[in-house]
Amino acid sequence: MTHPTRLALTAALALGALALPAVPPLPVHPPTGQWRHRLPITLSNPNSVALRDFQARLTLDAANFDFALARADGGDLRFADADGWRYLPHWVEHYEAEAQRAVVWVKVPELPAGGRRTIYLYFGNPLAEDLSGGGRTFEMFDDFGRPGLGYYTFGPPTTVLTRSEAWESEAPHTLSVVELNRAGYRYWGYYGLADCGGIGLARSNDLRRWEKAGPLLRGDGERWPSVLQVGQRLYMAYDRDHCGTSHVVMRTSEDGLTFSPRYTVLVAQEAGIRNQNPALFRDPNDGMFYLYWFRGGQQAGRWQIKARRAWRVEGLADPASERVLIDVPYELAAPHMIFLDGTYFLATEVNENAWKTKIYAGPTPLGPFIPLPDAPQLSDNQACLFQHVFDGVLHGYLCKDTGAGWVLNHRSADLRAGRSRGRQLDPGVWTAKSGRWQLVTLEDGQVVLEAGNAGLLTTALQGRDYAFQVRGRLLDARGGWGIILRAQGERDGYRVALRRIADGRAEVGATADDQVLGMTIVEADPRNWLRLGAAIQGDRLRVTLDDREVLAVSDPQGRFAAGHGGLWADGRAWFDDVLWHKVAERPLQVAFDARQDGPPQPH
């Protein structure tokens, strides 16, 4: 039984975890005729320990891959696990069809110690969506976005709700707000707890200080309320049985406190499928109502954002208008719709080694939607974004994983400032220790990171054994640029330097506490784009330049046990395609099958 319902509605948003069509659960195992070819690849782990979520670097050339059978841009590449179903994230570092060479990274779930695993490369689909993504493949990745009109700039976060009431089994996770002006409060907010702990009510007069008014629904796995006010009536869509076979239901209220004792099923239960995170939206242009939600999940093998529309809210229970807006094989969820300045913005959450918020733009409430160039708009485990406009200010409420648990934060954006036109460094990823760092757009449209003078920039990620790689280019006649590993401050850490010494020649060196561990001279000009990589494991440091190992040294003193990876520059320099990945003592052995055949029939 559901407890008596007290709730209020809001012109809000909601989150969704995506879904899958009723066809085989993975895009890498498509129906026959979509992907025409597949190539078995065997990965052998010569190490004495198992490797989990490990990034395998694959070099494609004329000897192991037929470029004529794939798309010219490599956008149709897909990777699947040995069963041919599980999607494996990948990133195309570079792809040159005419030269018949490419480097692709693929994230493999597990390689047993001393064992092997076969994966499949699918290709030969001219209509495939390009799913190359560094954020899903590596522990950290930043290509600094692309040019174009971005989103509104949110200010700093303020924590507005935490777990504080005896009935709250979990922390507040989402907040849907309506302007009711009742009982001495202008704003009424309906919040859902993390997992399936229930739904509560909080009220405020300034959108930042909220007073809780007790539970409204709990006991039947309620979560994720989205509230919409139509005249004097409130409609609340929410998850029911969120931790079981979740589905989307709706209740109504005339006073914002007492909701109808019976609920209406909007999206029915499906065995093995998650239907969750509803978002109610009314189009201000024609008055039509929309329901967005996520369908699918890990068991299904893919995630979808789905939508319905109707002229009456009650009509959203009819699936006749249902359609898929986004369909991907990786974790994408939490849909929320808002209309601003002539554009429909669909916010979602994505899990790329941490929760992030990604926003798409479209010409209609049903799209087509294209991700904004400054995505993700929020990172560092910030997701569950609900947005509302009051008095010309965009108010966002979002969940944030602090490491010690979830909290509910508030961030706002002044709409008068307009949408972002310049890319900004993600403060959830980067910290400038010294120097001047900014993103700039080059004449060819490429967005790169520019070091304006000598300085150090570190990432939020830290660890002991890892590899760090970046493309860089020196802009000054003299000076250098490079990588720092296991940094704990501005000066400590292992520093890898690439310095110009003459036309066409450079010095590669590694230091610790300004003590030289080793150096070598290479035939390369740092004024050109070069790819510098450094991998540290124990006291051993290996340096590569354009994928060729140029230096291998060790630090017997073991001065730095762990720390942050980062970039440094001595003068002006450009950087792009920064990635951090796992390392193994001995490299993987890669064997390509001689056959390139068509995919098997789907199950």
KAPESUL-V894359 format. One line per field, one symbol per residue. ss: DSSP state (a for helix, b for strand, c for the rest). phi: phi as a letter, one per 40 degrees, with the letter a starting at -180 (. if undefined). burial: 1 if it has 24 or more other C-alpha atoms within 12 Angstrom, else 0. Layout:
ss: ???
phi: ???
burial: ???
//
This chain:
ss: ccccbcccccccccccbcccccccccccccccccccbbbbbbbbccccccbbbbbbbbbbbcccccaaaccccccccbbbccccccbccbbbbbbbccccbbbbbbbbbbbccccbbbbbbbbccccccccccaaaaccbbbcccbcccccccccccbbbbccccccccccbbbbbbbbbbbccbbbbbbbbbcccccbbbbbbccccccbbbbbbbcccccbbbbbbbbccbbbbbbbbccccccbbbbbbbcccccbccccbbbbccbccbbbbbbbbbbccccccbbbbbbbbbccccbbbbbbbbbccaaaaacaaacbbbbbbcccbbbbbbbbbccbbbbbbbbbcccbbbbbbbbcccccccbbccccccbcccbbbbbbbbbccbbbbbbbbbccccbbbbbbbbbaaaccccccccccccbbbbbccbbbbbccccbbbbbbcccbbbbbbbbbccbbbbbbbbbcccccbbbbbbbbccccccbbbbbbbbbccbbbbbbbbccbbbbbbbbcccccccbbbbbbbbccbbbbbbccbbbbbbbccccccccbbbbbbbbccbbbbbbbbbcccccccbbbbccccbcccccc
phi: .ccdbbabbacbbababcbbccbdcaccbcddhcccbabcbbbbbcccbcbbfccccbbcaccbaccccbcccgcccbbbcdcgbccbcabccaabcccfaabbbbcbdabcdgbbacbbbcagbcbcccbcaccccbcaaabggbchccbccccccbcbabcabccccbcdbbabbbcbfbfgbcbbbbbbccfbchbbbbbabbgbcbbcbgcbaahbgcagcbbbcbgcbbbbcacbfdcbccabbabbacbgbbbdcbbbccbccbcgbcbafcbcabcccbgcbbbbabbhhcccgabbcbabaacbdccccccdccaccbabcbcbafcababafgbcbbcbbbbbgacbbbbbbacbcbgcbbcccccccbbfgbafcbbabbfgbcbbbacbccgbhcbbbbbbbccccgccbbcbccccbbbccagbbacbbcccgccbcbccacibbbcccaabbabbbacaacbccbhaaibbbfcbacbchcbbbbbcbadgbabbbbbafgccciaabbcabccccbbbbabbagbbbbbbbfgbcbabbbbdcfcbcaiccabaabhcabbafcabacbbcbccbbbccccbbcccccc
burial: 000011111111111111111001111111000111111111111000011011111111000011101110111111111101111111111111000111111111111000011111111110011011111111111111111001111100101111100001111111111111000010111111111111111111001101111111111111111111110011111111110011111111111111110011111100001111111111100001111111111111111111111100110110000111111111111111111100111111111111111111110111001111111111111111111110000111111110000111111110000011011111011111101111111000001111111111111111111111111111110111111111111111111111110000011111111000111101011111111111111111111111000111111000111111111111111111111111111001101100010110000
//
